[in-house]
Amino acid sequence: MMKGENMRKIINLFILTTLILTAIPVMSSVIVIRNGKIMTPTQGVLSQATLLIKDSKIQAVGPHIDIPDHAWIIDAQGCVLTPGLIDSHSHLGLGPSGGITEDNEMSNPVTPQLRIIDSIHPEGVEPHRLSFQDAVAQGVTTIIARPGSGNVIGGQSAALKLSGKTVDDMILKFPCDMKMAMGRKSYYGNKGMMPVTKMGTAYLVRKTMLEVQEYQNAWERYREKAKNDPTAKPPKKNLKKEAMLKVLKQEIPVHIHASPADDIMTAVRLGDEFDFYRLSIGHGVEAYKITEELAKRDVFVVVGPQMITFDDKGHLINLADYLHKHGVEVNIMTDADVVQQEFLRFQAAIAVKYGMDPLEALKAITINPARLIGKEDQIGSLEAGKDADLVIFDGDPFSLQTSVIKVFINGKEVYTHEGKNE
């Protein structure tokens, strides 16, 4: 009897020990990834290096790091570590095919009061219910979700981490900028409304900014008067103008959709007139023609989904690389679902294929987008103190043959390649 009871105790102890040992990777708040090649990218490339995560933050990165007891150790021999990839222009989650159904209000050409977070389905929408998961499985950890370009002023964008049950869980920064768009707006012309021409589009931006300036002045006059007159009546609140006050006060950047060089220069001109904060141009296909104007103003260009163009003589222009080499800070985007969200690294791979330095291409989908939204101290590179958003690849991140092995967001494993669990 005693023998059987002792045997049961031994078996139970063995089972308990096995469960505890199995659970260590899940329960441990300390994760060590060692022996990998780390593309930081702000501090270059580290070979055979170690990265230590505690809770949600990166604690240390380098060749010689003390490994705490009870850490979950991942051997990344032969692998490449990068920061989580950031897409700085996406419509992920806005509808069944790239946000066509929900990212353009189209009831009015000027809608700055609209907020993109009120239109995102974080669980995905049929027939693309797995779009968020697909993006994470290819290393995309953060997106800047934007309203579309059907309106002159489309609304407020948001930076979202691709982990969480609700949009509120996912918000990294909101609003992160105001989305505008240059060019002709034939939709409104068909309705007999302004704008029809490029001139009309630019006029509406100027008109809106001047109205907002007057709105601000009216509130300042009221506050001054109210100091001595308790009966003073405040101006009527206006959600449209309240949203644009963030632009006027330089509280948020401005992102403008523009591809032809003349539209880009109109955007730049508006930026000069109203002192837009951290102006960025989306798409920028002909930005290579005016790099000097862009560089001297520190205008960002978010390249994509078109990565390659040809000049008037038929010479191939590698847009991201050309702009970078001429002093313009570059981001690379998918414009998802125009190019599906999970293909962000392959967008950058096109730039690498045609001559862009791989580390610079990595910056264009990591630290540069982080800088664009003012979050470079939190995401975009593998440095101590930053959020533990990272990707482990089994080879060159810009190779079609390379697979993603693991993805972490805020120090939590959110994806593991089936059959490649550590």
N, C-alpha and C positions, 0 to 999 in steps of 0.2 A: 504494500500500500504506500509506504513511504517512498519506495523507489519510483512508483508511478507519479507521485506528487512532485518529487524532485525533477523528474523528467519533464513534467508539464511546466514547471517553473523555468527550466532551462530553455524549453521551446518558446515560452512566452517572452523571456528575456531576449532571445535571438530575434524574434519577430519585432519587438520594440526597438532593439538596436538597429535593425535593418531599416525600419521606418524612419528613425531619427537620421540615420546616415543618408537615406534617400532624400529626406526633406531639407537637408542643409542648404542645397542650392536655392530652394524656394524661400526658406526662412531667413537665410543670412542676409544682413543688410550690407555686407561687404562682398564685393565682387572683384576678382583680380583676373585681368586678361593679360597673358604674358607670351613672350616669344614671337610676337607679331611685328609686322611692319606698320608703323603708325604714320599716317599722313595727317598732320595736325590741324589745318594747313598753315597756321600763322607762324609756326616755328619750324617749318620744313618737314622733312621726312626722317623718322627715327627708326633704325633697324634693330631687330631683336629687343624690342622695348616692352615695358610693362605699363599697364594703365590700371589704376585702382579707383573703384567706385565705392562710396559709402552713402547709404540712403539714396538720395536722388542726385547727388553731386559727384563730379570728378574730384578726387582728393589729390591725386598725384599722377604724373606722366613722366616716364624716363627710363633709363637703362638699369638703374639700381634703386629698387624700392623694396622696403621691408614688407613682407607679406604677413598680415595679422593671422592669428589662429582662427579657425572655423570659417575662413573665407571660402567662397565658392570660386574655385580656380578653373579658368578656361584656358586651355593650351591652344594658342593661335598660331602655332608653327606653320609657316607657309601661307599665312593669311595676311590680309591688309585691313587695317582699321581706318575708318574715316568718321568725321562728324556725321550726324544725321543730315540727310539732304534736305534742302529748303527750296521750294518752288515759289518764286516771288511774283507769279501771275498765274492764277488758277481759278477755275470755276467748279471745282470738285464739290459734289454734293448738292448742286443747285438744280438738278433735274436729270431726266433719264438720258440725255445726250449732251453733256457738256454745259448744262445750264441754259440751253436755248429757251426752255420754257419759263425760267424764273429769274434770270439775271438781268433782264431788260424790262423796266416798268412800261416804257413806251406810251404812257398816258400824258406825259409832259416832258419836254426836252431838258428841263432843269429840275432835278430831284435830289439835291444834296442831303435831304432829310432822311432818305432811305438808308437802312442799315442791313448789310449783307447777312448778318447773323440771324436775321428774322426770316431767312429764306433757305437755310441750309438743313439738309436731311443727313445727320451724321451716320445713320444706319445704312445710307445708300438708298437708291430708288430703282425700282424695277425698270428695265431688265439689268441694271448694273448695281445690284445690291451689295456686291463685294468690292466696290470701287475703292473704298477706304482701305480695306484689308489688302487689296492688290497693290496699292501705293506703298503701304508699309512694308510689304514683302519684297519690294525692290529698293528699300532703304530711305524712302521719303518719310521724314518725321514731322515736318512743318510745311504748311502752305500759307501763302497770302491769298485769301479768297476775295475776289473783286466782283463788283457789279459789271455788267457788260458795257459795250461801247455804242449802243443804240442811242443813248442820250448824250447831250453835251456835257452835263454834270450828272453822273450816274448814281453817286452815293458813297457811303463810307465802307471801306474795306476792313478786313480783320485778319490778323495772323493767328493761325490755329495749329496746335499740335494734334497729330492724328492719333490721339488716345483719349478715351473718355466716352461716357454714355450719352452725354448731352453736349450741345454746342457750348454751353456755359462751362462745362468741364474742360473743354478744349481750348478756350480762348487764352492766347499768349499776350495779345495786345489788341485792344479795340477802343476807338477806331485807330487804325494804323496809318491811314491816309485817305485823301479824297480822290475818287476816280473821276477823270474827265476824258473827253475824246474829241479830237479835232476832225476835220474833214466834212464832206457833204453828208446831209442826213435826209436822204430821199424819202424815207418813211413819213417824215413830217410834211415834206413838200406835197406828198400825195394826199395829205389831210388838209392842205391849204394853210399850214402853220409854218412859222419860222422855227428852225432854219431850213433853207433849201441849199444854200451855197456855203462854201468855206468861210466867206465873209460873215455870213449870218451866224455861223457857229462861234467865231471869235467875238462877234458883237455881243452875243448872249452871255459869254463869260464876263466880258467887261461890264455889261449892264448889271449882272448879278453882283459883281464885286463892288461896284459903286453904290448899289442899293444897300449892301451890307455895311459899307462904310457909314452911310447915313443912318442906318439902324443903330450902329454902335454910337454915333454922335448923339442920337436921340436919347439913348440910355444914359450917356454921360451927362447930358444936360439935365435929365430928370434927377439923377443922383445928386448933382450939385444943388439943384433947386430944393430937393427934399431935406437938405441939411438945415434949412431955415423955414421950410414951409411943409408942415405935416400933412397938408391937404393936397400936396402935389400928386398927380396921377401918373403912374408909369406907362410907358408905351405898351401896346399890345404885343404879347409874346408871339413870335413867328418861328416855327420849327425849321423852316427852310433857311432862314437867316441865322438862326442860332447855330445850325450845322456849319454854315459858311464862316461864321465868326472864328471857328477853330482854324480855318485857313488864313483869314485876315490877321489873326493874332500869332500866326506861326506855331500853333500848338500841334498841328499835324502836317506831314508832308503832302505833296500833290503828285499824283501819278497820272500822266496823260497819254492816252492811246494816240499814236501818230506814226505813220510809216514813210510817206513821201517827205523829201527834204523840206519842201515849202511848209507842210503841216508841222514838222518838227520845229522849224524856225518860228512859226506862229506861236507854238507852245512856249518856246524860249522867250519870245517877245512878251507874252502875257506874264511869264515868270518874272521878267525884269520890271514890268509895269507895277505889279502888285507884290513883288518881293516874296514869291512863293518859297516856302521852306523845303529844302531837300527835294528839288524837282527831279522826277524820273520820267523817262519816255518808255512806253511800252511798244514793243515790236521793233521800231526804229530801222526798218529795212534800208533806208537811204541815209542813215545817220553817218555812214562812212564819208559822205560828201561834205560834211560840216563838222568834222571832229574838233577843229580848232575852236569853234564857237562853243561846243559842248564842254570841252576840257577846261577852258578858262572860267567857266561858270560852275564847275563841279557837278554837272548834270549826269545822273546815272542813266544808263540805257539797259533795258531789260530785253534781251534778244530772244526771238523765237515767236511762234514755232518754226518760222523760216530761218535757217541757220546759214545758208549760202545764197549769194546773189552774184550777178555779173555786172561789171561796169559797162559804160557806153562802147568800149572797145572789145567787149566780150571776155575780159579777164575775170577769173573767178575771185570773188571776195569772200573770205572767211570772216563773217561779220564780227563775231565775238573777239576773235584774235586781232583783227584789224583795229577795232575800237580800243582794245586794251593797249596795243602797241602805240597808239596815238594819244594815250593819256586819259582815256575815258574809262570810268569804273563800270564794269560790265556784270550783269546778272544774266543767267540763262533760264528760260521758262519753257513750259509745255503749252500753256494756254488751255490746259485740260478742260474738256475732253477733245479739243482739236487734235492734240497729241495726247494720248492717254497718260494719266498722272504717273503711272509706274515707269514710264519711259524717260523720266527726267535725266537720269545718268547717261542715257543713250543720246539725248540731245547734246549734252556736253561732249560725248564721245565723237560726235560729228565734228565739233570744233577741234578736238585733238587729232582726228584723222587728217584734217587739212592743215595741221601745223601748230595748233595752240599747245603751249606747255601744259602737261597734265595737271601740275599743281595750280596753275592759273585757272584752268577749267574747273578744278575742284573748288577753288575760291568762289567761282561764279555761281555755284549751287550750294554754298555753305556760308562762309563769313561775309561775302559781299551782300547777299540778301539780308543777313542779320544786321549789317550796318545800315542798309536801306531803311529798316524800320526802327533803328535805334536800339536794337537788342544784342549788339555785338559783345556786350559784357556777360551775356547769359547763354547764348547759343552760337553755333556756327564754327566752332573750333574745339579741339581737344586740349583743354588747359585746366589746371587746378582751379576750382571754384565755380566752374560752369556746369550747367545742367548736363547730366549724363545721358545725352542723346547721341547714339553712335551706331555704326554699322560694321559688321565683320563680313568681309568678302573672302572667297576662297582664291582670289587672284586679283588681277588688275581690274579696278572698278569700271574702267572704260572699255573692257573687252566684252563682246557678245557672249563669249563662252563662260564668263565668270558668274557664279551664283552668290546670292546673299545667304549667309549661314545664320546669323542672328542679328536682331535689331533691338535696341534698347531706347526707351523714352522715359526720361526722368528716373533713370536707374532701374527701370522695370523691363524685363524681357517681354517684348510684345510680339515677337515673331521668331520662330526657329524653323529652319529648312528641314523638312521631313527626312529622316535617315541620317541627319548630320548633327544630332543632339550631342552636346559635350558630355 
